[in-house]
Amino acid sequence: MPRGLLSASLFAAGYGPYYAARTLMNQPHSFPSSWSFAEEITVATLRHVSKDTNASTVRSIIKLSQDRSIAAYNGYGFKSVSIPVYDPEMPHIHSIQGAWIGDPATLPDQNGQFPPDSQCSWDDVIVMMWAHGGGYGVGNVSLFAHVFGKFANDFNHLSKRSNQTLVPRQHLGRQARPKKLVIFSMEYPLAPEYRYPTQIDFARAVYRWLTETVGAKHILVGGESAGGNLTLAFLQKLSAMEHVSVRPFAAVLFSPWVDLSGKFTPEAVQHRLADTSDYLNPAIVHEWADEYTGNAGIKQEIDPLSPLVSPLYMEDYSAVLAPLKGLSVCYGTGELFAPQIEEFLRRCHRSTPPLPYPVHEIVGDDMPHDFPFLFATLPAGPGKKKSKRAFSSTLVWLVEQSLSL
């Protein structure tokens, strides 16, 4: 067992007695007092790991989480994809890696063909092109596979009853049919072995494969944390391309990392959030940003204020986001990235010309980074309830968007 992983295990084992003693002595909580024990020990252990670890240790821990995720998949479909590709514009991208996630009966093969008995067509199926988080240095498509399996299943059920529970279809100007959702989670290359802009080019290659080979007609893009950063960088690239047969109809971002420079949020605020309600450590976040941009001891430096690296600093929000039908952003007020996400939302609202839709915002009071995913599998508690509400709000919003397709 890696030393860091052993340290995390021992820390978690010793936290229970510490929590009990602190409660008996009526000492102040180091986390929001409304959190349950399971929520506090989860964040405390992650905080302990992030303060004294490296990417290798985090990969080991995520591997254990990945194994548990697959074991807990409970019948939701998971189909790996690995196919060679060649694009003269991106010759360094040699293959598409990822996984289809959703209802097993509706998952397509690598050529975009549905199972013969599924009665599905791309007219009735939405693809969510998803980018996982992990600071561009860790993470994989399997980590939250069970969460996405349930998300797709809940979308399909809600979409079926949409004419009773949501916007009446006659108000949309034409008859709309319920859609089904499948998720393609990208296994994009990780830093430090692969640096900016490899991940953005990989997303472009995946999107081209989805639209030109698979034949997807309705695409939603999204990501959490670094995946949110990648999604916004990809949308910037896409907005500059003239010949695009299918454009995304919406984007969903959870705790997006929109400022890799770290300059927007004062250092004192970063440490206050990291020490009170979040598990992200500013030092390791800066380290991952440097590894992604190649600024960690590499001669060729990338400007961290470049909009493709830090989307917060996009010059024209409208040009990038207005082609969408909608944008949903979820974050916690207690997370390290809260100040930069709130500034991102302010800039969305002040966009000139204005965005043609209101941004759908989901805010978790006192919640840490990526709270809907972090607390999704924990026992009942305040964080678990907020996680459910965040996913439910996203689902309802997404079905509303899909009715006009």
C-alpha positions as CSV (number, residue, x, y, z in Angstrom):
1,M,0.0,0.0,0.0
2,P,1.5,3.4,-0.9
3,R,2.6,5.5,2.1
4,G,0.1,8.3,1.3
5,L,-2.7,5.9,1.0
6,L,-1.8,4.2,4.4
7,S,-1.6,7.7,5.9
8,A,-5.1,8.5,4.7
9,S,-6.5,5.2,6.0
10,L,-5.0,5.8,9.4
11,F,-6.3,9.3,9.5
12,A,-9.8,8.2,8.7
13,A,-9.7,5.5,11.3
14,G,-8.6,7.9,14.0
15,Y,-11.1,10.6,13.1
16,G,-14.1,8.9,14.7
17,P,-12.7,9.0,18.3
18,Y,-11.6,12.6,17.7
19,Y,-15.1,13.6,16.5
20,A,-16.8,11.9,19.5
21,A,-14.4,13.5,22.0
22,R,-14.9,16.9,20.5
23,T,-18.6,16.5,20.5
24,L,-18.7,15.4,24.2
25,M,-16.5,18.3,25.2
26,N,-18.7,20.7,23.2
27,Q,-15.7,22.1,21.3
28,P,-16.4,24.1,18.1
29,H,-16.6,22.2,14.8
30,S,-13.9,22.8,12.2
31,F,-16.5,22.3,9.5
32,P,-20.0,23.7,9.1
33,S,-22.0,22.5,12.1
34,S,-24.8,21.2,9.9
35,W,-22.7,18.5,8.3
36,S,-23.1,14.9,9.3
37,F,-20.2,12.8,10.6
38,A,-19.9,10.9,7.3
39,E,-19.7,14.2,5.4
40,E,-17.2,15.7,7.7
41,I,-14.9,12.7,7.8
42,T,-15.0,12.4,4.0
43,V,-13.9,16.0,3.5
44,A,-11.4,15.9,6.4
45,T,-9.7,12.8,4.9
46,L,-9.6,14.3,1.4
47,R,-8.1,17.5,3.0
48,H,-5.5,15.4,4.8
49,V,-4.5,13.7,1.5
50,S,-4.3,16.9,-0.5
51,K,-2.0,18.6,2.0
52,D,0.7,15.9,1.9
53,T,0.6,13.8,-1.2
54,N,1.4,13.6,-4.8
55,A,-0.4,12.7,-8.0
56,S,0.7,9.1,-7.8
57,T,-1.0,8.6,-4.4
58,V,-4.1,10.3,-5.6
59,R,-4.2,8.0,-8.6
60,S,-4.0,5.0,-6.2
61,I,-6.9,6.3,-4.1
62,I,-9.0,7.0,-7.2
63,K,-8.3,3.5,-8.5
64,L,-9.9,2.1,-5.3
65,S,-12.9,4.4,-5.8
66,Q,-13.1,3.3,-9.4
67,D,-13.3,-0.3,-8.4
68,R,-16.1,0.5,-5.9
69,S,-17.9,2.6,-8.5
70,I,-18.0,-0.3,-11.0
71,A,-19.1,-2.7,-8.3
72,A,-21.9,-0.3,-7.3
73,Y,-23.1,0.1,-10.9
74,N,-26.2,-1.9,-10.3
75,G,-27.1,-2.7,-13.9
76,Y,-26.5,0.6,-15.5
77,G,-24.7,0.2,-18.8
78,F,-20.9,0.9,-19.1
79,K,-19.3,0.2,-22.5
80,S,-15.6,1.1,-23.1
81,V,-14.6,2.7,-26.4
82,S,-11.1,2.7,-27.9
83,I,-10.8,3.4,-31.6
84,P,-7.9,4.7,-33.7
85,V,-8.3,8.1,-35.4
86,Y,-6.3,10.3,-37.6
87,D,-7.0,14.0,-38.2
88,P,-4.4,16.0,-40.1
89,E,-5.3,19.1,-38.1
90,M,-4.4,17.1,-34.9
91,P,-1.9,14.4,-35.8
92,H,-0.8,13.9,-32.2
93,I,-4.3,12.5,-31.3
94,H,-4.1,8.8,-32.3
95,S,-7.2,7.3,-30.7
96,I,-10.5,8.1,-29.1
97,Q,-10.8,6.7,-25.5
98,G,-13.8,6.8,-23.3
99,A,-17.0,5.0,-22.3
100,W,-20.7,5.0,-23.0
101,I,-22.8,5.2,-19.8
102,G,-26.5,4.8,-19.5
103,D,-29.3,2.3,-20.1
104,P,-27.7,-0.9,-21.4
105,A,-30.5,-1.2,-24.0
106,T,-29.7,2.1,-25.6
107,L,-25.9,2.2,-25.6
108,P,-24.5,2.4,-29.1
109,D,-21.4,0.6,-30.4
110,Q,-18.2,2.2,-31.6
111,N,-19.8,2.9,-35.0
112,G,-22.9,4.5,-33.5
113,Q,-25.2,1.6,-34.1
114,F,-27.8,0.9,-31.4
115,P,-28.8,-2.6,-30.3
116,P,-31.2,-4.1,-32.8
117,D,-34.1,-4.3,-30.4
118,S,-33.6,-0.8,-28.8
119,Q,-35.8,1.0,-31.4
120,C,-33.6,4.0,-30.9
121,S,-32.4,6.5,-33.4
122,W,-30.2,9.6,-33.1
123,D,-33.3,11.7,-33.7
124,D,-34.4,10.7,-30.2
125,V,-31.2,10.4,-28.3
126,I,-29.1,13.1,-26.6
127,V,-25.4,12.5,-26.1
128,M,-23.7,14.2,-23.1
129,M,-20.0,14.6,-23.9
130,W,-18.6,14.6,-20.5
131,A,-15.1,15.6,-19.2
132,H,-14.2,14.3,-15.7
133,G,-12.3,16.4,-13.1
134,G,-9.0,15.8,-11.3
135,G,-6.8,18.8,-12.0
136,Y,-5.9,17.5,-15.4
137,G,-3.6,15.1,-13.6
138,V,-5.8,12.4,-12.1
139,G,-9.3,11.0,-12.7
140,N,-10.9,8.6,-15.1
141,V,-14.2,7.8,-16.8
142,S,-15.2,5.2,-14.2
143,L,-15.0,7.2,-11.0
144,F,-18.6,8.5,-11.0
145,A,-20.0,5.9,-13.5
146,H,-22.7,4.8,-11.0
147,V,-23.8,8.4,-10.5
148,F,-24.0,9.0,-14.3
149,G,-25.9,5.7,-14.8
150,K,-28.6,6.9,-12.4
151,F,-28.5,10.4,-13.9
152,A,-29.2,9.0,-17.4
153,N,-31.9,6.7,-16.0
154,D,-33.6,9.5,-14.1
155,F,-33.5,11.7,-17.2
156,N,-35.2,9.1,-19.3
157,H,-38.0,8.6,-16.7
158,L,-38.5,12.4,-16.3
159,S,-38.5,12.9,-20.0
160,K,-41.3,10.4,-20.5
161,R,-43.5,12.3,-18.1
162,S,-42.4,15.8,-19.2
163,N,-45.8,16.7,-20.7
164,Q,-47.4,16.4,-17.3
165,T,-44.6,17.8,-15.1
166,L,-42.9,20.5,-17.1
167,V,-43.6,23.1,-19.8
168,P,-46.7,22.2,-21.8
169,R,-45.5,21.2,-25.3
170,Q,-48.0,23.3,-27.1
171,H,-46.2,26.3,-25.8
172,L,-43.0,25.3,-27.6
173,G,-44.5,25.8,-31.0
174,R,-44.3,22.2,-32.2
175,Q,-44.7,18.7,-31.0
176,A,-41.7,17.4,-29.1
177,R,-40.9,13.8,-28.4
178,P,-39.3,12.6,-25.2
179,K,-35.6,12.1,-25.6
180,K,-33.3,9.5,-24.1
181,L,-29.9,10.4,-22.7
182,V,-26.6,8.5,-23.1
183,I,-23.3,9.8,-21.7
184,F,-19.9,9.6,-23.5
185,S,-17.3,10.1,-20.8
186,M,-13.9,11.1,-22.3
187,E,-10.8,9.4,-21.2
188,Y,-8.6,12.3,-22.1
189,P,-4.8,12.3,-21.7
190,L,-3.5,13.5,-18.3
191,A,-0.7,15.8,-17.3
192,P,2.2,15.9,-16.7
193,E,2.8,13.3,-19.5
194,Y,0.4,15.3,-21.8
195,R,0.1,19.0,-21.5
196,Y,-2.0,21.9,-22.8
197,P,-3.4,22.0,-25.5
198,T,-3.5,18.2,-26.0
199,Q,-6.7,17.8,-23.9
200,I,-8.5,20.4,-25.9
201,D,-7.5,18.8,-29.2
202,F,-8.7,15.4,-27.8
203,A,-12.1,17.0,-27.0
204,R,-12.3,18.3,-30.6
205,A,-11.4,14.8,-31.9
206,V,-14.1,13.2,-29.8
207,Y,-16.7,15.8,-30.9
208,R,-15.9,15.2,-34.6
209,W,-16.2,11.5,-34.0
210,L,-19.5,11.9,-32.3
211,T,-21.0,14.1,-35.1
212,E,-19.3,12.6,-38.2
213,T,-18.9,8.9,-37.4
214,V,-21.4,8.1,-34.7
215,G,-24.0,10.4,-36.2
216,A,-25.2,12.2,-33.0
217,K,-27.6,15.0,-33.7
218,H,-28.3,16.4,-30.2
219,I,-25.2,17.0,-28.1
220,L,-24.8,18.4,-24.6
221,V,-21.3,19.2,-23.3
222,G,-20.3,19.2,-19.7
223,G,-17.7,18.6,-17.1
224,E,-16.8,19.0,-13.4
225,S,-13.8,20.9,-12.0
226,A,-10.9,20.6,-14.6
227,G,-13.5,19.0,-16.9
228,G,-15.5,22.3,-16.7
229,N,-12.4,24.1,-17.7
230,L,-11.9,21.8,-20.6
231,T,-15.5,22.2,-21.7
232,L,-15.3,26.0,-21.8
233,A,-11.9,25.8,-23.7
234,F,-13.5,23.4,-26.2
235,L,-16.5,25.7,-26.7
236,Q,-14.1,28.6,-27.4
237,K,-12.4,26.5,-30.1
238,L,-15.8,25.4,-31.5
239,S,-17.0,29.0,-31.7
240,A,-14.1,29.9,-34.0
241,M,-14.9,27.1,-36.4
242,E,-17.1,27.9,-39.4
243,H,-18.0,24.5,-40.7
244,V,-19.6,22.6,-37.9
245,S,-22.5,20.3,-38.8
246,V,-23.9,20.0,-35.3
247,R,-23.4,22.4,-32.4
248,P,-24.0,21.7,-28.7
249,F,-27.4,22.8,-27.6
250,A,-26.4,23.3,-23.9
251,A,-23.6,23.0,-21.4
252,V,-23.5,21.8,-17.8
253,L,-20.7,22.7,-15.4
254,F,-20.1,21.5,-11.9
255,S,-17.5,23.5,-9.8
256,P,-15.7,24.6,-13.0
257,W,-12.1,25.5,-12.6
258,V,-12.2,28.8,-14.6
259,D,-9.0,30.5,-13.3
260,L,-5.8,28.4,-13.4
261,S,-3.7,31.5,-12.6
262,G,-5.2,31.8,-9.1
263,K,-4.7,35.5,-9.4
264,F,-8.4,36.4,-9.1
265,T,-8.8,35.0,-5.6
266,P,-6.6,36.5,-2.9
267,E,-4.3,34.0,-1.2
268,A,-5.8,34.7,2.2
269,V,-9.3,33.8,0.9
270,Q,-8.0,30.6,-0.7
271,H,-6.5,29.4,2.6
272,R,-9.6,30.4,4.6
273,L,-11.9,28.3,2.3
274,A,-9.4,25.4,2.3
275,D,-9.3,25.4,6.1
276,T,-13.0,25.7,6.8
277,S,-15.2,24.0,4.3
278,D,-13.2,22.6,1.4
279,Y,-10.7,19.8,0.9
280,L,-8.8,21.3,-2.1
281,N,-5.3,22.6,-1.0
282,P,-4.2,25.7,-2.8
283,A,-0.6,24.4,-3.1
284,I,-1.5,21.2,-5.0
285,V,-4.0,23.1,-7.2
286,H,-1.2,25.5,-8.3
287,E,1.0,22.4,-8.8
288,W,-1.5,20.8,-11.1
289,A,-2.1,24.0,-13.0
290,D,1.7,24.3,-13.6
291,E,1.9,20.6,-14.7
292,Y,-1.0,21.1,-17.2
293,T,0.4,24.3,-18.7
294,G,3.9,23.0,-18.8
295,N,5.1,25.8,-16.4
296,A,6.6,23.3,-13.9
297,G,10.3,23.4,-14.8
298,I,9.6,23.5,-18.5
299,K,11.3,26.0,-20.8
300,Q,8.2,26.8,-22.9
301,E,5.8,28.7,-20.7
302,I,2.1,29.2,-21.3
303,D,0.3,32.3,-20.1
304,P,-2.1,31.1,-17.3
305,L,-4.3,34.2,-18.1
306,S,-4.9,33.0,-21.6
307,P,-8.7,32.4,-22.1
308,L,-8.1,28.9,-23.4
309,V,-6.3,28.1,-20.1
310,S,-8.4,30.3,-17.8
311,P,-11.8,30.8,-19.4
312,L,-12.7,33.4,-16.8
313,Y,-10.7,35.8,-18.9
314,M,-12.6,35.2,-22.2
315,E,-12.9,38.5,-24.1
316,D,-16.3,37.7,-25.7
317,Y,-18.6,35.6,-23.5
318,S,-21.4,36.0,-25.9
319,A,-19.5,34.7,-28.9
320,V,-18.7,31.5,-27.0
321,L,-21.9,30.9,-25.0
322,A,-24.7,32.5,-27.0
323,P,-24.8,29.7,-29.6
324,L,-26.1,27.4,-26.8
325,K,-29.7,27.2,-25.8
326,G,-28.8,27.2,-22.2
327,L,-26.0,27.0,-19.6
328,S,-26.2,25.4,-16.1
329,V,-23.6,26.1,-13.4
330,C,-23.5,24.3,-10.0
331,Y,-21.0,25.1,-7.2
332,G,-20.7,25.3,-3.4
333,T,-20.1,28.6,-1.5
334,G,-17.6,26.8,0.7
335,E,-15.3,25.6,-2.1
336,L,-11.9,27.0,-3.0
337,F,-13.1,28.0,-6.5
338,A,-16.3,29.8,-5.3
339,P,-14.9,33.3,-5.8
340,Q,-13.8,32.7,-9.4
341,I,-17.0,30.9,-10.3
342,E,-19.1,33.7,-8.9
343,E,-17.0,36.2,-11.0
344,F,-17.5,34.0,-14.0
345,L,-21.3,34.1,-13.5
346,R,-21.2,37.9,-13.1
347,R,-19.4,38.2,-16.4
348,C,-22.0,35.9,-18.0
349,H,-24.7,38.3,-16.7
350,R,-22.8,41.3,-18.0
351,S,-22.1,39.8,-21.4
352,T,-22.4,42.2,-24.4
353,P,-24.5,41.5,-26.3
354,P,-26.5,39.7,-23.6
355,L,-26.8,35.9,-23.6
356,P,-30.1,34.9,-25.1
357,Y,-31.0,32.9,-21.9
358,P,-30.7,33.2,-18.1
359,V,-27.9,31.0,-16.7
360,H,-29.3,28.2,-14.6
361,E,-27.5,28.5,-11.3
362,I,-27.4,25.9,-8.5
363,V,-25.7,27.1,-5.3
364,G,-24.9,24.8,-2.3
365,D,-24.5,26.9,0.8
366,D,-21.4,25.9,2.8
367,M,-20.8,23.0,0.4
368,P,-17.3,22.0,-0.7
369,H,-15.9,21.5,-4.2
370,D,-17.9,19.1,-6.4
371,F,-20.4,18.4,-3.6
372,P,-23.1,16.7,-5.8
373,F,-20.7,14.0,-6.7
374,L,-18.8,13.9,-3.4
375,F,-21.9,13.3,-1.3
376,A,-23.9,11.3,-3.8
377,T,-23.1,7.9,-2.3
378,L,-22.9,8.9,1.4
379,P,-25.6,8.1,4.0
380,A,-28.4,10.6,4.6
381,G,-27.3,14.0,5.7
382,P,-27.5,17.7,4.8
383,G,-24.9,17.3,2.1
384,K,-26.6,14.3,0.6
385,K,-29.9,16.2,0.4
386,K,-28.2,19.1,-1.3
387,S,-26.5,16.7,-3.7
388,K,-29.9,15.2,-4.6
389,R,-31.5,18.7,-5.1
390,A,-28.6,19.7,-7.3
391,F,-28.9,16.7,-9.6
392,S,-32.8,17.0,-9.6
393,S,-32.6,20.7,-10.5
394,T,-30.1,19.9,-13.3
395,L,-32.3,17.1,-14.6
396,V,-35.5,19.2,-14.7
397,W,-33.6,22.0,-16.5
398,L,-32.1,19.6,-19.0
399,V,-35.4,18.0,-19.8
400,E,-36.9,21.5,-20.4
401,Q,-34.0,22.2,-22.8
402,S,-34.6,19.0,-24.6
403,L,-38.3,19.6,-25.3
404,S,-37.4,22.2,-27.9
405,L,-35.1,19.9,-29.9
